[in-house]
Amino acid sequence: MSTAVAGTAVAGAGDLGRKLARANRAKQVTAFALLAPALLLMLLAFVWPIGALLTNAVHAPEFRDAVPKLAAWMEGWDGEALPDEAGFALVAEEFGRAFRDRSLPRASTRLNYERGGMRSLAMKTGRGAPRLAAPYRESLVALDPAWGDIATWRAIANASTWLTPRFVLQALDLQRVPGGGIQAVPPENRVYLDRLQVTFTISIVVTLVCAAIGYPMAYVMAMAGPNRGRLLFLLVLLPFWISLLVRTAAWVVLLQKEGIVNGALLALGIIDEPQQLIFNRFGVYVAMVHILLPFLVLPLYSVMKSIPRDHVRAAASLGATPASAFVTVYFPQTVPGLGAGCLLVFILSIGFYITPALVGGSRDQMLSSLIAENALGTANWGLASALALVLLCCVAVVYPVFGRYAGAKNLRLG
C-alpha cells in the first residue's frame, strides 16, 4: 500500500514539474512577444544602420562591380611591370562598356581614392574607348601617357578587390607602399591622428571639469530639503528643454569680445581690454561643460540620494572627523554614480560635432567634424566609416580600462 502511495506521489510530482515547465515556457514566449517589436525597432533603426556604416570602412566593391573582367584579371598581375597586351585590351573594353552603362563615374571615384587624377583618366578613357584599336598598349599611352606609368596600374589593382584596408589605414595616417608594406604618412600630411588626439584631450578635460563642478552640485542637491532639492533638480533639468544649437549659439553671444562676459570683466576692472574667449579651446570647454554637466549630475545625484545619512553620523559617533567620515564612508558609496556620470560625459564628448564647430577654432575641431566632412562634403563614405570605426574602437578600449581603474563594473545610474 505504501509503495502505491509513494508511486502516486512521484507521478504527481512529475506532472507538477511538467506543468510548471510549460507555464515557464509560456511566460518566456509571452515576454519575448512583448519585447519583439522593441528588438525589431532596435535592429532596424540602430544595429543595421551602424553595421552598414562600419562595413563601408573595409568594403568597397564599386570598381570591381563596374569592371568585373578587368578586376578579375588584375588578381593575377604581379605588380612588378606593366601588364601585357591583354590587360590593356581589357581596359579599353571594360572602361568603354562602363562608360556606356554609366557605372564608370562611381567606379572612377573609387579609383581616385587610390591615386589622385584617376577619375579624370578613367572618364577620358571611357569616352575615347570607341576610337581605340589594337595594339591597345600604344593606343592607351597615346590617349594619355599615364597608362604607361606603373603607379596607375597599381591603383587599379588596389581598387579591384572587394575588401580594402585603405580607408582604415588612412584614418590612422598610414599608407601602403609598393610590395605590400605599411608605413606612416609624412608628418606634413598627418591629419587624423592629430584630430584624434585633440578629441581625447577635449573629452578628458571636459569630463574632469564636469566632475569637479558636478560632484559638489549633486551633493548640495542630495543634502537639501525637499523644496530646495526639487528647485535645484528643476534647474539641472532646464537645459534639456532648450535646443543644443540654441545653447551653443548663446555662448557665442556671451563670450564674444563685445559680449556680456567681457563687458562684466571690464566693468569689474579684472581685464584692461576684451579677451578672445570664443573660437578657441577655452570656448569649446565652456560650452561643452555647460551642455554635458547635467549628464554627470543626474546619475550622481540619484546615487547620493539613496545613501542613508546615518552612515556618516555613525562614523562621527565613532570619533571620525567630518572630513574623514566623508572620505572613508560617504565618498566610496558615490563612486558608482560618479563613474557612470564620467563615462557618460566622456563618451558623449568624443562624438561632439556642433559645439566645437560653432565655438572652436580650426585647431579645435574634433574627429567628428572630419567624419561629417567626408560623409556630407566629399561623399567619401569609406573614409567617414573608417573614422567612425576608429572612434568606436577607442570607446571599446576605454570602457574596460575605465572598469579596471575606476570601478566601472559597479556603475549605477541610480
C-alpha positions, 0 to 999 in steps of 0.5 A: 500500500505504501509503495502505491502511495509513494508511486502516486506521489512521484507521478504527481510530482512529475506532472507538477514539474511538467506543468510548471515547465510549460507555464515557464515556457509560456511566460518566456514566449509571452515576454519575448512577444512583448519585447519583439517589436522593441528588438525589431525597432532596435535592429532596424533603426540602430544595429543595421544602420551602424553595421552598414556604416562600419562595413563601408570602412573595409568594403568597397566593391564599386570598381570591381562591380563596374569592371568585373573582367578587368578586376578579375584579371588584375588578381593575377598581375604581379605588380612588378611591370606593366601588364601585357597586351591583354590587360590593356585590351581589357581596359579599353573594353571594360572602361568603354562598356562602363562608360556606356552603362554609366557605372564608370563615374562611381567606379572612377571615384573609387579609383581616385581614392587610390591615386589622385587624377584617376577619375579624370583618366578613367572618364577620358578613357571611357569616352575615347574607348570607341576610337581605340584599336589594337595594339591597345598598349600604344593606343592607351599611352597615346590617349594619355601617357599615364597608362604607361606609368606603373603607379596607375596600374597599381591603383587599379589593382588596389581598387579591384578587390572587394575588401580594402584596408585603405580607408582604415589605414588612412584614418590612422595616417598610414599608407601602403607602399609598393610590395605590400608594406605599411608605413606612416604618412609624412608628418606634413600630411598627418591629419587624423591622428592629430584630430584624434588626439585633440578629441581625447584631450577635449573629452578628458578635460571636459569630463574632469571639469564636469566632475569637479563642478558636478560632484559638489552640485549633486551633493548640495542637491542630495543634502537639501530639503525637499523644496530646495532639492526639487528647485535645484533638480528643476534647474539641472533639468532646464537645459534639456528643454532648450535646443543644443544649437540654441545653447551653443549659439548663446555662448557665442553671444556671451563670450564674444569680445563685445559680449556680456562676459567681457563687458562684466570683466571690464566693468569689474576692472579684472581685464584692461581690454576684451579677451578672445574667449570664443573660437578657441579651446577655452570656448569649446570647454565652456560650452561643452561643460555647460551642455554635458554637466547635467549628464554627470549630475543626474546619475550622481545625484540619484546615487547620493540620494539613496545613501542613508545619512546615518552612515556618516553620523555613525562614523562621527559617533565613532570619533571620525572627523567630518572630513574623514567620515566623508572620505572613508564612508560617504565618498566610496558609496558615490563612486558608482554614480560618479563613474557612470556620470564620467563615462557618460560625459566622456563618451558623449564628448568624443562624438561632439560635432556642433559645439566645437564647430560653432565655438572652436577654432580650426585647431579645435575641431574634433574627429567628428567634424572630419567624419561629417566632412567626408560623409556630407562634403566629399561623399567619401563614405569609406573614409567617414566609416573608417573614422567612425570605426576608429572612434568606436574602437577607442570607446571599446578600449576605454570602457574596460580600462575605465572598469579596471581603474575606476570601478566601472563594473559597479556603475549605477545610474541610480 
